[in-house]
């Protein structure tokens, strides 16, 4: 009888979805090829040399590839098992009752990280192939091992929304399963996707509001990314009004200790699947909530270039701070070394107690660095454990007659080149044509108050 009732449910009208995401518009997408080309050039000429020279990747484990610079915005779906993550993607893309719909069910169903992207025809791509293709942004995933690549799958779908965005469906969190049982570092893989996601949907349903160790660890990994988080209370039409209010309150009660921000994250309450809402529920409220979420998604797509440039600039600031710190460690080491000193003991003393030598304070005093951007000093114990201090050069020695100084180039990128590139997008001009009004053509502005 339940099966018959399910088959009788009418399909929901999709017109609001197509209108909000502008799927019916035939206008060509903005051509940002010129901006991307310039962004790639700034990264390779001004940021990457310092990044490689001071081995920043070994501190943060975040290497930026060309594929990542040119990639589309990524939307990541996280949450407990069987809360409707896969059903939501099927609904947004209209994949229901097609050969490539994501498998759904009441039991834990998704055991793979599934990347849904645009392609000329419906096609499945194995994780090993995705990692081997350097043109894609997923080649760095190879470092998580072959066991993980077997749990990675790509699906290409010829859908208009996927021309502008990529979806990633993740295995549901099962609290009674340790990540070692998965055969690959689940939390590390999640962190890789979290670091690159433009929007993170954390999906719950009314029956799975309890927070265990796995979910607690996940929220710890999301620290600093609160602006990208959207919480979804799915399957809301399965509850009566009074029950829904209690569940909504219980969800906030469960998550309050995990999200330490002044402003609570946006919570969307609706039912994201193609069947019509249950009768005698708040249809108008659920529809408004769904449209709000779609507008949120559309905003991320519209701002993709601004977000990309801001991300590269943020990365450049971190690389610069790391280089300044390594330079300071090295300078302190050279100052403390004498002819009779044991180099290993001298440096161990510096690494164990950097505050005694004012390493971090000197960076804050000399440069325009925020104390909130400083990395964890404990991380440098591990960093110098595998990278001897003597293998680095001082920043003052990282200069050449033709190429200039590494530090000056990255500071120019942070203060001038990347902000100018960002400003060129919002001027209403063609984004791939940069005028001298925007970039200054590399000239230093004249000070009219200075005497000749």
Buried (B, 14 or more C-beta within 10 A) or exposed (E): EEEEEEEEEEEBEEEBBBEBBBBEEEEEEBEBEBBBEBBBEBBEBBBBBBBEBBBBBEBBEBBBBBBBBBBBBBBBBBBBBBBBBBBBBBBBBBBBEEEBBBEBEEEBBBEBBBBBBBBEEBEEBEBEBBBEEEEBBBBBBBEBEEEBBBBBBBBBBEBBBBEBBBBBBBBBBBBEBEBEEBEBBBBBBBBBBBBBBBBBBBBBBBEBBEBEEBBEBBBEBBEEEBEBBBBBBBBBBBBEEEEBEEBBEEBBEBBEEBBEEEEEBEBBBBBBBBBBBBEEBBBEBBBBBBBBBBEBBBEBBBBBBEBBBBBBBEBBBBBBBBBBBBBBBBBBBEEBEEEEEEEEEBBEBBBEEBEEBEBBEBBBEEEEBEEEEBBEBEEBEEBBEEBEBEEBBEBEEBEEEEEBBBBEBBBBBBEBBBBBBBBBBEEEEEBBEBEEEBBEEEEEEEEEEEEE
